[in-house]
């Protein structure tokens, strides 16, 4: 099955949006930042939405936006919490290859300086390390390609993703 979309998954701070734009340019694909779609639909910043509707409410909004996403030939950067919705994952996997941008916890923590305003959805009483431990297992489970990003520049990550994508497409043909 030929996948026309690339779906970048990983922790907040892993570089999904930044890398996604570069990958889309190089592969001549559209780029979709799901966080921006959510903000547009809700007319509010992610953090404001989370504060207004809470953890479960935000996940429901995110799932609704993802299930409504119908696109081909795109690089999609969903929020890191996509992996909590099996329906959303199944929907995007129909025409998308899941690429996990994998970083160690220390690197994630270093990259996220604005944790209280960034729009990261935490469950009750959970911190960043809890989130990391919980999500990394799910990212690994859903990934078609895993890119180890530690120590790599954005350009190097971009090239690794493109190599992985092309490799799978060559095998499919």
VEXROLUM-511022 format. One line per field, with one value per residue (C-alpha): chain; x, y, z. Coordinates in steps of 0.5 Angstrom, whole numbers, plus 500, padded with zeros to 3 digits. Each point is the difference from the previous one (the first is absolute). Example, Ala and Ser with C-alpha at 12.3 -4.5 7.8 and 13.67 -1.06 7.14 Angstrom:
<sites>
unit	(A A) .
c1	(525 502) .
c2	(491 507) .
c3	(516 498) .
</sites>
This chain:
<sites>
unit	(A A A A A A A A A A A A A A A A A A A A A A A A A A A A A A A A A A A A A A A A A A A A A A A A A A A A A A A A A A A A A A A A A A A A A A A A A A A A A A A A A A A A A A A A A A A A A A A A A A A A A A A A A A A A A A A A A A A A A A A A A A A A A A A A A A A A A A A A A A A A A A A A A A A A A A A A A A A A A A A A A A A A A A A A A A A A A) .
c1	(500 503 499 500 500 505 498 505 499 504 501 499 507 502 499 494 498 507 502 493 501 507 498 493 504 505 495 495 495 495 502 494 501 494 501 499 494 497 502 496 494 500 502 505 507 501 502 493 496 503 499 493 498 505 504 494 497 506 501 493 501 507 496 495 505 504 494 498 506 500 506 505 507 502 504 496 503 494 501 504 493 498 502 494 495 500 495 504 506 496 497 507 503 496 504 506 506 502 507 502 505 503 504 502 497 506 499 493 500 506 496 493 502 492 497 494 498 502 493 503 494 502 495 499 506 505 506 504 504 494 497 507 499 493 501 506 497 494 505 504 494 497 506 502 506 504 505 505 501 505 506 497 499 493 503 503 493 497 504 500 492 500 505 495 494 504 502 493 497 506 498 493 501) .
c2	(500 507 505 507 503 501 500 503 497 502 504 507 503 495 504 498 506 503 494 499 506 498 493 503 505 495 494 505 499 504 502 499 502 497 505 506 496 499 508 502 496 502 507 499 498 493 502 504 494 495 505 501 492 496 494 496 506 502 492 500 507 497 493 504 504 494 496 506 500 498 501 497 501 504 500 500 503 498 501 495 498 497 493 500 500 493 503 505 496 495 506 503 493 498 505 502 497 502 502 501 505 497 504 499 503 504 503 501 504 504 502 502 506 503 493 504 504 495 497 493 496 496 495 502 500 498 504 500 494 496 502 498 493 499 503 497 493 502 503 494 496 504 502 497 504 502 506 500 508 501 504 501 507 501 499 494 497 503 496 494 500 501 494 496 502 499 493 497 503 497 493 501 501) .
c3	(500 498 505 498 506 506 507 505 507 506 506 501 498 495 494 497 497 499 496 497 496 497 498 497 496 498 498 497 505 503 508 505 507 504 506 496 497 507 502 494 501 507 499 506 502 502 507 500 498 505 505 498 498 504 498 498 496 496 498 498 496 497 498 496 496 499 497 496 497 492 497 495 498 507 506 506 507 505 507 505 503 493 503 505 494 497 495 498 499 496 496 498 499 494 496 504 502 508 501 508 501 506 505 507 506 502 493 500 507 497 494 504 503 500 503 504 494 494 500 502 502 507 504 507 504 495 498 494 502 501 493 497 503 498 493 498 500 496 495 499 499 494 497 493 500 506 499 506 500 506 498 493 497 497 493 502 503 493 496 505 499 492 500 504 496 493 502 502 494 496 503 499 492) .
</sites>
